[in-house]
Amino acid sequence: MFYVHRDAAGQLLRVEAAPFDEYTDMVPADSAEIQAWFADDVVENSLKQLKQSDLDMIRVLEDLIEVLTAKGVFSITDLPPGAQAKLLNRSSARKALGSLNNLIEEDEEGGLI
């Protein structure tokens, strides 16, 4: 059994395994309504994980391109102009943040900015 809180239209607002102050109904765990509620949570969590993975992979690809260009295997000019611009913009932004990180670290260590 799950304890649920519904809105005025009967839609689920909260579902818990234990009773809570605002619960308005109890629903069996095998009900389609409960299954749909938890399926939505699974989908949302999967999308969040995928989004974070995408961000991580972007950094991997940036590092890979940097290594390949440093070794002369690949040139940034091999990419289409739009991709070149995006990589250069990200590289510039990363360098700017790197400079700020150095200032922040110096400030935290008691140094002067």
C-alpha positions in Angstrom: 0.0 0.0 0.0 1.1 3.5 -0.7 -0.1 6.7 0.9 -1.0 9.4 -1.5 -1.9 13.1 -1.5 -4.3 14.2 -4.3 -5.2 17.6 -5.6 -8.9 18.7 -5.9 -9.1 17.1 -9.3 -7.9 13.7 -7.9 -4.4 13.9 -9.5 -1.5 12.5 -7.4 0.7 15.2 -5.8 2.7 13.0 -3.5 3.2 9.2 -3.0 5.0 7.7 0.0 5.4 4.2 1.4 4.7 5.5 5.0 1.8 7.6 6.2 2.4 11.4 6.2 0.3 14.3 7.6 -1.2 15.3 4.2 -2.1 11.9 2.8 -5.7 11.7 1.5 -5.8 8.1 0.2 -4.2 4.7 0.2 -3.6 3.0 -3.1 -2.3 -0.6 -3.7 1.2 -0.9 -5.0 0.1 -2.8 -8.1 -2.3 -0.1 -9.2 -1.7 1.4 -12.7 -1.8 4.9 -11.1 1.1 4.0 -8.7 3.1 2.3 -11.5 2.7 5.3 -13.7 3.8 7.6 -10.9 7.1 5.7 -10.3 7.6 5.2 -14.1 7.6 9.0 -14.4 10.3 9.2 -11.7 12.4 6.6 -13.4 12.1 8.4 -16.8 13.0 11.8 -15.1 16.0 10.3 -13.3 17.2 8.6 -16.5 16.9 11.9 -18.4 19.0 13.7 -15.7 21.6 11.0 -15.9 21.7 11.1 -19.7 22.0 14.9 -19.6 25.0 14.7 -17.2 26.5 12.0 -19.3 26.2 14.3 -22.3 28.1 17.1 -20.5 30.8 14.6 -19.4 31.2 13.3 -23.0 31.5 16.9 -24.4 34.5 17.4 -22.2 35.9 14.0 -23.3 35.5 15.0 -26.9 37.1 18.4 -26.3 40.1 16.7 -24.6 40.3 14.1 -27.5 40.4 16.8 -30.1 43.0 18.7 -28.2 45.2 15.6 -27.9 44.8 14.7 -31.6 45.7 18.2 -32.7 48.7 18.4 -30.4 50.0 15.1 -31.9 49.4 16.4 -35.4 46.9 13.6 -36.2 44.1 16.1 -36.7 43.8 19.7 -37.4 41.0 21.9 -36.2 40.7 23.2 -39.8 39.5 19.7 -40.8 36.3 20.6 -39.1 33.5 22.6 -40.6 33.7 26.4 -39.8 30.7 26.2 -37.3 32.4 23.4 -35.3 35.7 25.3 -35.3 34.0 28.4 -33.9 32.2 26.4 -31.2 35.5 24.7 -30.1 37.4 28.0 -30.1 34.6 29.7 -28.1 34.6 26.9 -25.5 38.4 26.9 -25.3 38.4 30.7 -24.8 35.7 30.4 -22.1 37.6 27.6 -20.4 40.8 29.6 -20.4 39.1 32.6 -19.0 37.6 30.5 -16.2 41.0 29.0 -15.5 42.4 32.5 -14.9 39.5 33.2 -12.6 40.1 29.9 -10.7 43.7 30.9 -10.2 42.6 34.2 -8.7 40.1 32.5 -6.5 42.7 30.0 -5.2 45.2 32.8 -4.5 42.6 34.7 -2.6 41.6 31.7 -0.6 45.3 31.1 0.3 45.5 34.7 1.6 47.3 36.1 -1.4 46.4 39.4 -3.0 44.4 39.6 -6.2 
